[in-house]
Amino acid sequence: AVGQVQELAALCYRCRVPMVPFGTGTGLEGGVNAVQGGVCFDLSRMDAITELSLEDFSVVVEPGVTRKALNSYLRDTGLWFPVGSVGTG
């Protein structure tokens, strides 16, 4: 799946076509609407949790990971991801 997204992203870049990612559909601000055209990437099946660091309270997830799935994964660690949390790149 990652390779396919990379290929599609490269094609959009070459053709100067906007890319609009769709992860879990939880955004309320309408960010997945391609109002000026573009390609919407459905990334909802990219739902792996790839890295967890308890020491610095960080986790690396793919864009389709839901808050409920993440909290289920974190259940035995004592950590949780509350509603309204914002990740930083």
Secondary structure by P-SEA (a helix, b strand, c coil): caaaaaaaaaaaaaabbbbbbbccccccccccccccbbbbbcccccccccccccccbbbbbcccccaaaaaaaaccccccccccccccc
